[in-house]
Amino acid sequence: MSTVGQAQSPARHSAKWQERFNFFETYGAPNDPRFKAGLKSLPGVRRKLRINLNVIAYFFGPIYFFVLGLWKKGLALIGMMLATNALILVVCTLLGTEVPYALGGGLTAAYSLMYALTVNYSYYLKEMKGEQGWNPFKGMRL
């Protein structure tokens, strides 16, 4: 179930968010072919990363989602993390081994990237389109 709220004006957001919102308005969602072409046309790696990735979300994932008001998507991502960890724990228990340290570290990095790559477009959907659903991957390239 998706909640449709009131769309906001981009003027009340910082310049960084306004740049992201304008990019999404112009080139569409990350799964849109125009998005990839628009990203390639940006000058410099920093601007490309600013549109595509959020460093704060990488380090503070669930907390940052809740601060931005994306609590449904934050809970969905936490649920996916818990389900994945439970499945790995069951498999390792059945095999009689411990969870390898490298697997745990790799999953931590993957979870952080999930947050970092999804927050910008999710926040755009919430603030500009008024959409607040449970699917954190809506409009994302998978």
N, CA, C and O atoms as a MOPAC input file, in Angstrom:
PM7 MOZYME 1SCF
protein

 N      0.83900 1    -1.16900 1     0.00000 1
 C      0.00000 1     0.00000 1     0.00000 1
 C      0.88700 1     1.23500 1     0.00000 1
 O      1.83200 1     1.33100 1     0.78400 1
 N      0.59300 1     2.13900 1    -0.84400 1
 C      1.39600 1     3.35100 1    -0.99200 1
 C      0.59600 1     4.55300 1    -0.51800 1
 O     -0.56900 1     4.72700 1    -0.87600 1
 N      1.23300 1     5.36100 1     0.27800 1
 C      0.60200 1     6.57900 1     0.75000 1
 C      0.98900 1     7.71700 1    -0.17500 1
 O      2.16900 1     7.92600 1    -0.45800 1
 N      0.00800 1     8.43800 1    -0.63600 1
 C      0.28100 1     9.59600 1    -1.47900 1
 C      0.01800 1    10.83400 1    -0.64300 1
 O     -1.11200 1    11.10500 1    -0.23800 1
 N      1.08200 1    11.57800 1    -0.39300 1
 C      0.96900 1    12.78100 1     0.42000 1
 C      1.04300 1    14.02300 1    -0.44000 1
 O      0.87200 1    13.97500 1    -1.65800 1
 N      1.29500 1    15.11100 1     0.20700 1
 C      1.39500 1    16.39500 1    -0.46800 1
 C      2.79600 1    16.56100 1    -1.04500 1
 O      3.78200 1    16.36800 1    -0.33300 1
 N      2.89900 1    16.91300 1    -2.31400 1
 C      4.19000 1    17.18800 1    -2.93400 1
 C      4.72600 1    18.51700 1    -2.40900 1
 O      3.96200 1    19.44800 1    -2.15600 1
 N      6.04300 1    18.59200 1    -2.24900 1
 C      6.68600 1    19.77600 1    -1.69100 1
 C      7.36400 1    20.59200 1    -2.78600 1
 O      7.57600 1    20.11000 1    -3.89800 1
 N      7.68800 1    21.79800 1    -2.46200 1
 C      8.47100 1    22.65800 1    -3.34900 1
 C      9.95000 1    22.38300 1    -3.10900 1
 O     10.37200 1    22.26400 1    -1.95900 1
 N     10.75100 1    22.28000 1    -4.18100 1
 C     12.17200 1    22.00300 1    -3.97200 1
 C     12.91200 1    23.15800 1    -3.30300 1
 O     14.03600 1    22.97000 1    -2.83800 1
 N     12.31800 1    24.33500 1    -3.24100 1
 C     12.99300 1    25.50900 1    -2.68800 1
 C     13.29300 1    25.37000 1    -1.19700 1
 O     14.20600 1    26.02900 1    -0.70000 1
 N     12.56400 1    24.54400 1    -0.48100 1
 C     12.78900 1    24.41700 1     0.95300 1
 C     13.90900 1    23.43500 1     1.28800 1
 O     14.20600 1    23.21100 1     2.46200 1
 N     14.52500 1    22.85600 1     0.28000 1
 C     15.61300 1    21.89900 1     0.47600 1
 C     16.96200 1    22.54500 1     0.16700 1
 O     17.03100 1    23.59900 1    -0.46600 1
 N     18.03000 1    21.89300 1     0.62400 1
 C     19.38100 1    22.41300 1     0.37800 1
 C     19.70700 1    22.36600 1    -1.11400 1
 O     19.00600 1    21.72200 1    -1.89500 1
 N     20.77100 1    23.05100 1    -1.49200 1
 C     21.17700 1    23.09700 1    -2.90300 1
 C     21.51300 1    21.70500 1    -3.42600 1
 O     21.26200 1    21.39500 1    -4.59100 1
 N     22.07700 1    20.87500 1    -2.56700 1
 C     22.43300 1    19.51300 1    -2.97200 1
 C     21.18200 1    18.70400 1    -3.31700 1
 O     21.14600 1    18.00200 1    -4.32800 1
 N     20.15500 1    18.81000 1    -2.46500 1
 C     18.90800 1    18.09400 1    -2.74100 1
 C     18.19600 1    18.69000 1    -3.94900 1
 O     17.60700 1    17.95600 1    -4.74200 1
 N     18.24300 1    20.00500 1    -4.09900 1
 C     17.61500 1    20.63000 1    -5.26600 1
 C     18.26700 1    20.14400 1    -6.55100 1
 O     17.58100 1    19.90200 1    -7.54400 1
 N     19.59500 1    19.99800 1    -6.53700 1
 C     20.29300 1    19.48300 1    -7.71600 1
 C     19.83200 1    18.06000 1    -8.04000 1
 O     19.59000 1    17.72400 1    -9.20000 1
 N     19.71300 1    17.23700 1    -7.00900 1
 C     19.24500 1    15.85800 1    -7.21100 1
 C     17.81300 1    15.84200 1    -7.73800 1
 O     17.50600 1    15.13000 1    -8.69400 1
 N     16.94100 1    16.62800 1    -7.11100 1
 C     15.54400 1    16.65700 1    -7.53400 1
 C     15.40800 1    17.14200 1    -8.96700 1
 O     14.62900 1    16.57600 1    -9.73400 1
 N     16.14800 1    18.18000 1    -9.34600 1
 C     16.10600 1    18.68000 1   -10.72300 1
 C     16.59200 1    17.62400 1   -11.70800 1
 O     16.04200 1    17.48500 1   -12.80000 1
 N     17.62000 1    16.88500 1   -11.32000 1
 C     18.13100 1    15.82400 1   -12.19000 1
 C     17.06500 1    14.74700 1   -12.39700 1
 O     16.83800 1    14.30400 1   -13.52300 1
 N     16.41200 1    14.32900 1   -11.31000 1
 C     15.37100 1    13.30300 1   -11.42500 1
 C     14.18100 1    13.81300 1   -12.23200 1
 O     13.58300 1    13.04900 1   -12.99000 1
 N     13.82500 1    15.08900 1   -12.08200 1
 C     12.73700 1    15.67100 1   -12.87900 1
 C     13.08000 1    15.64200 1   -14.36400 1
 O     12.22500 1    15.34500 1   -15.19800 1
 N     14.33200 1    15.95100 1   -14.69200 1
 C     14.75600 1    16.03600 1   -16.08800 1
 C     14.95100 1    14.66500 1   -16.71900 1
 O     14.49800 1    14.42500 1   -17.83800 1
 N     15.62100 1    13.76900 1   -16.00700 1
 C     16.03900 1    12.49500 1   -16.60400 1
 C     15.25600 1    11.28400 1   -16.11400 1
 O     15.46900 1    10.18400 1   -16.62300 1
 N     14.37800 1    11.44100 1   -15.16900 1
 C     13.54200 1    10.34000 1   -14.71700 1
 C     14.21900 1     9.46300 1   -13.67500 1
 O     15.23800 1     9.82400 1   -13.08600 1
 N     13.62100 1     8.30900 1   -13.47200 1
 C     14.08600 1     7.35300 1   -12.47000 1
 C     15.39200 1     6.69600 1   -12.91100 1
 O     15.72800 1     6.71800 1   -14.09500 1
 N     16.12600 1     6.11400 1   -11.97100 1
 C     17.36900 1     5.42800 1   -12.33200 1
 C     17.19600 1     4.27300 1   -13.32300 1
 O     18.16200 1     3.89400 1   -13.98500 1
 N     16.00100 1     3.70800 1   -13.44100 1
 C     15.80900 1     2.63600 1   -14.42500 1
 C     15.40600 1     3.16800 1   -15.80100 1
 O     15.20000 1     2.38400 1   -16.72800 1
 N     15.29400 1     4.47200 1   -15.94300 1
 C     14.96600 1     5.11600 1   -17.21800 1
 C     16.24100 1     5.25400 1   -18.05500 1
 O     17.27100 1     5.66900 1   -17.52300 1
 N     16.20200 1     4.92000 1   -19.34900 1
 C     17.40200 1     5.05700 1   -20.19000 1
 C     17.94700 1     6.48700 1   -20.23500 1
 O     19.15300 1     6.68400 1   -20.38700 1
 N     17.07300 1     7.47700 1   -20.10600 1
 C     17.52400 1     8.87300 1   -20.09500 1
 C     18.40900 1     9.16800 1   -18.88700 1
 O     19.30100 1    10.01400 1   -18.95200 1
 N     18.15300 1     8.46500 1   -17.79000 1
 C     18.91400 1     8.68700 1   -16.56000 1
 C     20.38700 1     8.34500 1   -16.77400 1
 O     21.27200 1     9.11700 1   -16.40500 1
 N     20.63500 1     7.19900 1   -17.36400 1
 C     22.01700 1     6.76300 1   -17.58800 1
 C     22.74800 1     7.74200 1   -18.50400 1
 O     23.90300 1     8.08500 1   -18.25400 1
 N     22.07700 1     8.18900 1   -19.56000 1
 C     22.68200 1     9.15900 1   -20.47700 1
 C     22.92100 1    10.49500 1   -19.76500 1
 O     23.95600 1    11.13000 1   -19.96500 1
 N     21.97600 1    10.91100 1   -18.94600 1
 C     22.12600 1    12.15600 1   -18.20000 1
 C     23.26000 1    12.08800 1   -17.19400 1
 O     23.98400 1    13.06300 1   -16.99600 1
 N     23.41200 1    10.93200 1   -16.56000 1
 C     24.49300 1    10.74500 1   -15.59800 1
 C     25.85000 1    10.81000 1   -16.29100 1
 O     26.80200 1    11.38100 1   -15.75800 1
 N     25.93300 1    10.22100 1   -17.48100 1
 C     27.19400 1    10.25900 1   -18.23600 1
 C     27.53000 1    11.67200 1   -18.68600 1
 O     28.70500 1    12.00700 1   -18.83600 1
 N     26.52300 1    12.50100 1   -18.90300 1
 C     26.76700 1    13.86400 1   -19.38300 1
 C     27.22800 1    14.81200 1   -18.27700 1
 O     27.69500 1    15.91400 1   -18.56500 1
 N     27.10300 1    14.39600 1   -17.01600 1
 C     27.52600 1    15.26200 1   -15.91400 1
 C     29.04500 1    15.38900 1   -15.87600 1
 O     29.75600 1    14.40600 1   -16.08400 1
 N     29.54500 1    16.59400 1   -15.61200 1
 C     30.99900 1    16.76800 1   -15.53300 1
 C     31.53400 1    16.31900 1   -14.16900 1
 O     31.00100 1    16.71700 1   -13.13300 1
 N     32.54600 1    15.52300 1   -14.16600 1
 C     33.21300 1    15.13000 1   -12.92800 1
 C     32.54200 1    13.99000 1   -12.19800 1
 O     31.32800 1    13.79600 1   -12.26700 1
 N     33.37000 1    13.24600 1   -11.49800 1
 C     32.90000 1    12.08100 1   -10.75300 1
 C     32.08500 1    12.49900 1    -9.53100 1
 O     31.11800 1    11.82600 1    -9.17400 1
 N     32.46600 1    13.59700 1    -8.89200 1
 C     31.76100 1    14.02700 1    -7.68200 1
 C     30.29300 1    14.33200 1    -7.94100 1
 O     29.43200 1    13.97100 1    -7.13900 1
 N     30.00400 1    14.99100 1    -9.05100 1
 C     28.60000 1    15.31400 1    -9.36800 1
 C     27.82300 1    14.04800 1    -9.67800 1
 O     26.66000 1    13.92500 1    -9.29500 1
 N     28.45400 1    13.10200 1   -10.37100 1
 C     27.79200 1    11.83200 1   -10.67500 1
 C     27.48600 1    11.07600 1    -9.38800 1
 O     26.39400 1    10.53300 1    -9.22200 1
 N     28.45700 1    11.04600 1    -8.48000 1
 C     28.24600 1    10.36400 1    -7.20800 1
 C     27.19100 1    11.06600 1    -6.36300 1
 O     26.42200 1    10.40500 1    -5.66500 1
 N     27.14200 1    12.39200 1    -6.41500 1
 C     26.16400 1    13.14800 1    -5.63100 1
 C     24.73400 1    12.79500 1    -6.04200 1
 O     23.83400 1    12.73900 1    -5.20400 1
 N     24.53700 1    12.55800 1    -7.33800 1
 C     23.20500 1    12.20500 1    -7.83100 1
 C     22.88100 1    10.75100 1    -7.50900 1
 O     21.75900 1    10.43500 1    -7.11500 1
 N     23.85100 1     9.87700 1    -7.67400 1
 C     23.61800 1     8.44100 1    -7.63900 1
 C     23.79700 1     7.81400 1    -6.26300 1
 O     23.26100 1     6.73300 1    -6.01600 1
 N     24.52700 1     8.45100 1    -5.37000 1
 C     24.91600 1     7.82800 1    -4.10900 1
 C     24.79800 1     8.84800 1    -2.98200 1
 O     24.99700 1    10.04300 1    -3.20100 1
 N     24.47700 1     8.38300 1    -1.78500 1
 C     24.38400 1     9.26700 1    -0.63300 1
 C     25.30900 1     8.73700 1     0.45700 1
 O     25.06600 1     7.66900 1     1.02000 1
 N     26.36300 1     9.48200 1     0.75100 1
 C     27.38400 1     9.04200 1     1.70300 1
 C     26.81600 1     8.93100 1     3.11800 1
 O     27.16300 1     8.00800 1     3.85400 1
 N     25.95100 1     9.86000 1     3.50100 1
 C     25.36200 1     9.80400 1     4.84300 1
 C     24.55600 1     8.51900 1     5.00100 1
 O     24.62500 1     7.87000 1     6.04500 1
 N     23.80000 1     8.15000 1     3.98600 1
 C     23.00700 1     6.92000 1     4.04500 1
 C     23.90500 1     5.69300 1     4.08400 1
 O     23.53500 1     4.67900 1     4.67600 1
 N     25.08000 1     5.76400 1     3.46300 1
 C     26.01200 1     4.62600 1     3.49700 1
 C     26.43500 1     4.33300 1     4.93500 1
 O     26.49300 1     3.17100 1     5.33700 1
 N     26.72800 1     5.36800 1     5.70600 1
 C     27.22200 1     5.16400 1     7.06400 1
 C     26.11500 1     5.06200 1     8.11800 1
 O     26.30000 1     4.40000 1     9.13900 1
 N     24.97400 1     5.70500 1     7.88600 1
 C     23.91500 1     5.74200 1     8.89900 1
 C     22.58000 1     5.23000 1     8.35400 1
 O     21.52800 1     5.70100 1     8.78700 1
 N     22.59500 1     4.28500 1     7.42300 1
 C     21.44700 1     3.78200 1     6.68800 1
 C     20.07400 1     3.89700 1     7.31200 1
 O     19.32700 1     4.81200 1     6.96700 1
 N     19.71000 1     2.99600 1     8.22800 1
 C     18.34000 1     3.01700 1     8.75700 1
 C     18.00500 1     4.32000 1     9.48400 1
 O     16.89200 1     4.83000 1     9.36600 1
 N     18.96000 1     4.85100 1    10.22800 1
 C     18.71700 1     6.09100 1    10.96600 1
 C     18.40500 1     7.22700 1     9.99500 1
 O     17.48000 1     8.00700 1    10.22000 1
 N     19.18200 1     7.31500 1     8.91600 1
 C     18.98800 1     8.39200 1     7.94100 1
 C     17.63900 1     8.25600 1     7.24300 1
 O     16.97400 1     9.25900 1     6.98200 1
 N     17.23200 1     7.03200 1     6.94000 1
 C     15.91500 1     6.81800 1     6.32500 1
 C     14.81300 1     7.32100 1     7.25800 1
 O     13.87800 1     7.98600 1     6.81100 1
 N     14.92000 1     7.00800 1     8.55000 1
 C     13.89800 1     7.44300 1     9.49700 1
 C     13.91400 1     8.96200 1     9.67800 1
 O     12.85400 1     9.57500 1     9.80900 1
 N     15.09200 1     9.57300 1     9.68700 1
 C     15.19700 1    11.03100 1     9.81800 1
 C     14.53500 1    11.72500 1     8.63200 1
 O     13.88200 1    12.75400 1     8.80200 1
 N     14.70000 1    11.16700 1     7.43000 1
 C     14.10100 1    11.75600 1     6.23300 1
 C     12.60600 1    11.45900 1     6.11000 1
 O     11.94700 1    11.97600 1     5.20700 1
 N     12.07000 1    10.63900 1     7.00100 1
 C     10.65200 1    10.29400 1     6.93900 1
 C     10.36100 1     9.12400 1     6.02200 1
 O      9.21000 1     8.89800 1     5.64900 1
 N     11.38500 1     8.38100 1     5.65700 1
 C     11.21700 1     7.20700 1     4.79100 1
 C     11.14800 1     5.94400 1     5.64800 1
 O     11.82200 1     4.95600 1     5.35700 1
 N     10.34400 1     5.97600 1     6.69300 1
 C     10.33400 1     4.88800 1     7.65300 1
 C      9.82700 1     3.57900 1     7.06700 1
 O     10.30100 1     2.51200 1     7.45800 1
 N      8.87500 1     3.63300 1     6.13700 1
 C      8.36800 1     2.39500 1     5.53900 1
 C      9.46600 1     1.69100 1     4.75500 1
 O      9.66100 1     0.48300 1     4.89000 1
 N     10.17600 1     2.44800 1     3.94200 1
 C     11.25300 1     1.86600 1     3.14700 1
 C     12.40600 1     1.43200 1     4.04900 1
 O     13.06100 1     0.42700 1     3.77500 1
 N     12.65600 1     2.17500 1     5.11300 1
 C     13.68400 1     1.78600 1     6.07200 1
 C     13.34800 1     0.47000 1     6.74600 1
 O     14.21600 1    -0.38900 1     6.90200 1
 N     12.09100 1     0.30300 1     7.14800 1
 C     11.66900 1    -0.96000 1     7.75600 1
 C     11.74600 1    -2.11300 1     6.75900 1
 O     12.11800 1    -3.22700 1     7.12600 1
 N     11.39700 1    -1.85100 1     5.50700 1
 C     11.48100 1    -2.89600 1     4.48300 1
 C     12.92600 1    -3.34700 1     4.28300 1
 O     13.19000 1    -4.54200 1     4.15800 1
 N     13.85500 1    -2.40300 1     4.25400 1
 C     15.26600 1    -2.76700 1     4.09400 1
 C     15.79500 1    -3.51000 1     5.31900 1
 O     16.57100 1    -4.45600 1     5.18100 1
 N     15.38400 1    -3.09300 1     6.51200 1
 C     15.78600 1    -3.81100 1     7.72500 1
 C     15.24300 1    -5.23400 1     7.68800 1
 O     15.94800 1    -6.17600 1     8.05200 1
 N     13.99000 1    -5.39900 1     7.24800 1
 C     13.41000 1    -6.73700 1     7.12100 1
 C     14.18200 1    -7.61400 1     6.14800 1
 O     14.39900 1    -8.79700 1     6.41000 1
 N     14.60100 1    -7.03300 1     5.01900 1
 C     15.40200 1    -7.79700 1     4.05600 1
 C     16.74300 1    -8.20200 1     4.65500 1
 O     17.22100 1    -9.31600 1     4.43600 1
 N     17.34400 1    -7.29200 1     5.40900 1
 C     18.62300 1    -7.59800 1     6.04700 1
 C     18.46400 1    -8.72600 1     7.06400 1
 O     19.27100 1    -9.65500 1     7.09800 1
 N     17.43200 1    -8.64400 1     7.88300 1
 C     17.20400 1    -9.67100 1     8.89400 1
 C     16.90700 1   -11.02500 1     8.26000 1
 O     17.40600 1   -12.05100 1     8.72300 1
 N     16.09700 1   -11.03300 1     7.20600 1
 C     15.77600 1   -12.29200 1     6.52800 1
 C     17.02100 1   -12.91300 1     5.89700 1
 O     17.22400 1   -14.12400 1     5.98700 1
 N     17.84500 1   -12.09700 1     5.26800 1
 C     19.07700 1   -12.60100 1     4.65700 1
 C     20.01500 1   -13.16000 1     5.72100 1
 O     20.57300 1   -14.24400 1     5.55400 1
 N     20.18600 1   -12.42500 1     6.80800 1
 C     21.06000 1   -12.89300 1     7.88500 1
 C     20.53100 1   -14.17100 1     8.52400 1
 O     21.30900 1   -15.06700 1     8.85200 1
 N     19.21800 1   -14.26300 1     8.70400 1
 C     18.63200 1   -15.47300 1     9.27900 1
 C     18.85400 1   -16.67000 1     8.36200 1
 O     19.18900 1   -17.75800 1     8.83200 1
 N     18.67000 1   -16.47900 1     7.06700 1
 C     18.88900 1   -17.56100 1     6.10800 1
 C     20.34500 1   -18.03200 1     6.12700 1
 O     20.60900 1   -19.23500 1     6.11700 1
 N     21.27000 1   -17.10500 1     6.15300 1
 C     22.69100 1   -17.46700 1     6.18800 1
 C     23.02500 1   -18.18300 1     7.49100 1
 O     23.78600 1   -19.15000 1     7.48900 1
 N     22.46600 1   -17.72000 1     8.59500 1
 C     22.70600 1   -18.35900 1     9.88400 1
 C     22.16700 1   -19.78900 1     9.90400 1
 O     22.82400 1   -20.69200 1    10.42000 1
 N     20.97900 1   -19.99500 1     9.34500 1
 C     20.40000 1   -21.34400 1     9.28400 1
 C     21.27100 1   -22.26300 1     8.43400 1
 O     21.54700 1   -23.39700 1     8.82500 1
 N     21.70200 1   -21.77900 1     7.27600 1
 C     22.54400 1   -22.59200 1     6.39000 1
 C     23.85700 1   -22.94600 1     7.07900 1
 O     24.28800 1   -24.09800 1     7.03700 1
 N     24.49000 1   -21.97100 1     7.70900 1
 C     25.75900 1   -22.24000 1     8.39400 1
 C     25.56700 1   -23.18200 1     9.58000 1
 O     26.43100 1   -24.01600 1     9.85000 1
 N     24.45400 1   -23.05900 1    10.28400 1
 C     24.16800 1   -23.95700 1    11.39900 1
 C     23.95800 1   -25.38100 1    10.90300 1
 O     24.46800 1   -26.32800 1    11.50100 1
 N     23.21300 1   -25.53700 1     9.81600 1
 C     22.99400 1   -26.86700 1     9.24600 1
 C     24.29200 1   -27.48900 1     8.74800 1
 O     24.46000 1   -28.70700 1     8.80200 1
 N     25.20100 1   -26.66600 1     8.26900 1
 C     26.49500 1   -27.16200 1     7.80400 1
 C     27.48300 1   -27.35500 1     8.95000 1
 O     28.55900 1   -27.92100 1     8.75500 1
 N     27.12400 1   -26.89000 1    10.13200 1
 C     27.98800 1   -27.04500 1    11.29600 1
 C     29.18900 1   -26.11700 1    11.28600 1
 O     30.23200 1   -26.44800 1    11.85200 1
 N     29.06000 1   -24.97100 1    10.65900 1
 C     30.16700 1   -24.00900 1    10.60900 1
 C     29.70200 1   -22.66500 1    11.15800 1
 O     28.51200 1   -22.41900 1    11.35100 1
 N     30.67700 1   -21.82000 1    11.39900 1
 C     30.34900 1   -20.45300 1    11.77700 1
 C     30.22600 1   -19.61300 1    10.51300 1
 O     30.74100 1   -19.97800 1     9.45600 1
 N     29.54500 1   -18.49500 1    10.63700 1
 C     29.43200 1   -17.57800 1     9.50100 1
 C     30.81900 1   -16.99200 1     9.24800 1
 O     31.41000 1   -16.40500 1    10.15300 1
 N     31.34300 1   -17.14100 1     8.03800 1
 C     32.68400 1   -16.60200 1     7.75100 1
 C     32.73300 1   -15.08700 1     7.94100 1
 O     31.79600 1   -14.36800 1     7.59600 1
 N     33.84000 1   -14.63100 1     8.49300 1
 C     34.02600 1   -13.20200 1     8.75200 1
 C     33.92900 1   -12.39800 1     7.45900 1
 O     33.33400 1   -11.32000 1     7.43800 1
 N     34.51000 1   -12.91600 1     6.38900 1
 C     34.48600 1   -12.20200 1     5.10200 1
 C     33.05500 1   -12.05700 1     4.58400 1
 O     32.71200 1   -11.03200 1     3.99600 1
 N     32.22200 1   -13.07000 1     4.79700 1
 C     30.82800 1   -12.99400 1     4.35900 1
 C     30.08200 1   -11.91300 1     5.14000 1
 O     29.30700 1   -11.14500 1     4.56900 1
 N     30.32300 1   -11.86100 1     6.43900 1
 C     29.68700 1   -10.82800 1     7.25500 1
 C     30.09800 1    -9.43000 1     6.83700 1
 O     29.26300 1    -8.53000 1     6.74500 1
 N     31.38800 1    -9.24900 1     6.58500 1
 C     31.87900 1    -7.94100 1     6.13600 1
 C     31.34100 1    -7.56400 1     4.77100 1
 O     30.98800 1    -6.40900 1     4.53100 1
 N     31.27900 1    -8.54000 1     3.87400 1
 C     30.74400 1    -8.28100 1     2.53700 1
 C     29.27200 1    -7.91800 1     2.57400 1
 O     28.82600 1    -7.02900 1     1.85000 1
 N     28.51500 1    -8.61000 1     3.42300 1
 C     27.09000 1    -8.29100 1     3.55100 1
 C     26.88000 1    -6.90500 1     4.15400 1
 O     25.97000 1    -6.17900 1     3.75400 1
 N     27.71500 1    -6.54700 1     5.10400 1
 C     27.60700 1    -5.21600 1     5.69700 1
 C     27.81200 1    -4.13800 1     4.63900 1
 O     27.06800 1    -3.15900 1     4.59300 1
 N     28.81900 1    -4.31800 1     3.79100 1
 C     29.06600 1    -3.35300 1     2.71100 1
 C     27.89800 1    -3.33700 1     1.72700 1
 O     27.49700 1    -2.27200 1     1.25700 1
 N     27.35200 1    -4.51600 1     1.41200 1
 C     26.22300 1    -4.59300 1     0.47600 1
 C     24.98400 1    -3.90100 1     1.05300 1
 O     24.28000 1    -3.19000 1     0.33500 1
 N     24.71900 1    -4.10600 1     2.33500 1
 C     23.57400 1    -3.44800 1     2.96900 1
 C     23.75300 1    -1.92800 1     2.95300 1
 O     22.81200 1    -1.18600 1     2.67000 1
 N     24.95700 1    -1.47900 1     3.25700 1
 C     25.22800 1    -0.04000 1     3.25200 1
 C     25.02600 1     0.54400 1     1.86100 1
 O     24.48000 1     1.63800 1     1.71700 1
 N     25.46200 1    -0.17700 1     0.84200 1
 C     25.26500 1     0.29200 1    -0.53400 1
 C     23.78700 1     0.32700 1    -0.90600 1
 O     23.35500 1     1.21000 1    -1.64800 1
 N     23.00500 1    -0.63200 1    -0.39300 1
 C     21.55900 1    -0.60400 1    -0.65500 1
 C     20.95900 1     0.70500 1    -0.15700 1
 O     20.18500 1     1.35200 1    -0.86200 1
 N     21.31900 1     1.08600 1     1.04800 1
 C     20.81500 1     2.34500 1     1.59600 1
 C     21.31900 1     3.53300 1     0.78700 1
 O     20.54400 1     4.42100 1     0.43300 1
 N     22.61700 1     3.55100 1     0.49300 1
 C     23.23200 1     4.69400 1    -0.19300 1
 C     22.67700 1     4.89700 1    -1.59700 1
 O     22.53900 1     6.03300 1    -2.04900 1
 N     22.35800 1     3.80700 1    -2.29000 1
 C     21.89200 1     3.91100 1    -3.67500 1
 C     20.39100 1     4.16200 1    -3.79700 1
 O     19.93200 1     4.62800 1    -4.83900 1
 N     19.63000 1     3.86700 1    -2.76700 1
 C     18.17800 1     4.01200 1    -2.87900 1
 C     17.62100 1     5.29200 1    -2.25300 1
 O     16.52500 1     5.71900 1    -2.61800 1
 N     18.33900 1     5.90800 1    -1.32800 1
 C     17.75900 1     7.01300 1    -0.56100 1
 C     17.45900 1     8.24600 1    -1.41200 1
 O     16.42700 1     8.88400 1    -1.20200 1
 N     18.31600 1     8.60100 1    -2.35500 1
 C     18.09800 1     9.84500 1    -3.11000 1
 C     16.79900 1     9.80600 1    -3.90400 1
 O     16.00200 1    10.74200 1    -3.83300 1
 N     16.57600 1     8.73500 1    -4.66000 1
 C     15.35200 1     8.66600 1    -5.46000 1
 C     14.12600 1     8.44600 1    -4.56800 1
 O     13.04800 1     8.96200 1    -4.86000 1
 N     14.28700 1     7.68900 1    -3.49100 1
 C     13.16600 1     7.48500 1    -2.56600 1
 C     12.72900 1     8.80700 1    -1.93600 1
 O     11.53400 1     9.07100 1    -1.79800 1
 N     13.69100 1     9.62300 1    -1.56000 1
 C     13.36600 1    10.92500 1    -0.97000 1
 C     12.73400 1    11.84400 1    -2.01400 1
 O     11.83100 1    12.61800 1    -1.69900 1
 N     13.20500 1    11.75900 1    -3.24000 1
 C     12.59500 1    12.53000 1    -4.33300 1
 C     11.12700 1    12.13400 1    -4.49300 1
 O     10.25800 1    12.99800 1    -4.61000 1
 N     10.85100 1    10.82300 1    -4.49700 1
 C      9.46600 1    10.36300 1    -4.63700 1
 C      8.60000 1    10.89100 1    -3.49700 1
 O      7.46300 1    11.30700 1    -3.71700 1
 N      9.13700 1    10.87300 1    -2.29300 1
 C      8.37000 1    11.33900 1    -1.13800 1
 C      8.13100 1    12.84900 1    -1.19400 1
 O      7.00200 1    13.30700 1    -1.01900 1
 N      9.16900 1    13.60500 1    -1.43200 1
 C      9.06800 1    15.06200 1    -1.35100 1
 C      8.42900 1    15.70300 1    -2.57900 1
 O      7.63800 1    16.63700 1    -2.44500 1
 N      8.75700 1    15.21900 1    -3.76400 1
 C      8.30300 1    15.88500 1    -4.98600 1
 C      7.04900 1    15.25000 1    -5.58500 1
 O      6.21200 1    15.95200 1    -6.15200 1
 N      6.91300 1    13.94300 1    -5.46500 1
 C      5.75500 1    13.25600 1    -6.03800 1
 C      4.70000 1    12.91900 1    -4.99200 1
 O      3.56800 1    12.58000 1    -5.33700 1
 N      5.06700 1    13.01100 1    -3.71200 1
 C      4.12500 1    12.70200 1    -2.64800 1
 C      3.88300 1    11.21600 1    -2.46700 1
 O      2.86600 1    10.82500 1    -1.89400 1
 N      4.79300 1    10.38200 1    -2.94100 1
 C      4.63600 1     8.92400 1    -2.83500 1
 C      5.46100 1     8.39900 1    -1.67100 1
 O      6.64600 1     8.70700 1    -1.54300 1
 N      4.81900 1     7.60400 1    -0.82800 1
 C      5.50300 1     7.02800 1     0.32400 1
 C      5.08600 1     5.57000 1     0.43200 1
 O      4.18600 1     5.23600 1     1.20300 1
 N      5.73800 1     4.69500 1    -0.34000 1
 C      5.40500 1     3.28000 1    -0.33300 1
 C      6.41300 1     2.45800 1     0.44500 1
 O      7.34800 1     2.98900 1     1.04300 1
 N      6.20100 1     1.13500 1     0.42500 1
 C      7.07600 1     0.21000 1     1.14600 1
 C      8.23800 1    -0.28000 1     0.29200 1
 O      9.22700 1    -0.77400 1     0.83300 1
 N      8.14100 1    -0.15600 1    -1.02800 1
 C      9.17000 1    -0.70100 1    -1.91500 1
 C     10.36100 1     0.25300 1    -2.01300 1
 O     10.25100 1     1.30700 1    -2.63900 1
 N     11.50700 1    -0.10300 1    -1.40200 1
 C     12.66000 1     0.79400 1    -1.45600 1
 C     13.34600 1     0.80800 1    -2.81900 1
 O     14.17400 1     1.67900 1    -3.08600 1
 N     13.01000 1    -0.14500 1    -3.67600 1
 C     13.67000 1    -0.25500 1    -4.97500 1
 C     12.80900 1     0.26400 1    -6.12200 1
 O     13.10900 1     0.00000 1    -7.28700 1
 N     11.74600 1     0.99700 1    -5.81000 1
 C     10.88100 1     1.53600 1    -6.86100 1
 C     11.67900 1     2.49100 1    -7.74700 1
 O     12.28500 1     3.44500 1    -7.25800 1
 N     11.67300 1     2.22400 1    -9.04800 1
 C     12.37000 1     3.06700 1   -10.00500 1
 C     13.86000 1     2.81800 1   -10.10800 1
 O     14.54800 1     3.50500 1   -10.86300 1
 N     14.37400 1     1.84600 1    -9.36300 1
 C     15.81700 1     1.59400 1    -9.35400 1
 C     16.19700 1     0.57400 1   -10.42500 1
 O     15.40200 1    -0.29000 1   -10.79500 1
 N     17.42800 1     0.69500 1   -10.91200 1
 C     17.99000 1    -0.33400 1   -11.80200 1
 C     18.38100 1    -1.50600 1   -10.93000 1
 O     19.06800 1    -1.33300 1    -9.92300 1
 N     17.95100 1    -2.69000 1   -11.30600 1
 C     18.34600 1    -3.86900 1   -10.51800 1
 C     19.15500 1    -4.81800 1   -11.33700 1
 O     19.57300 1    -5.86300 1   -10.83900 1

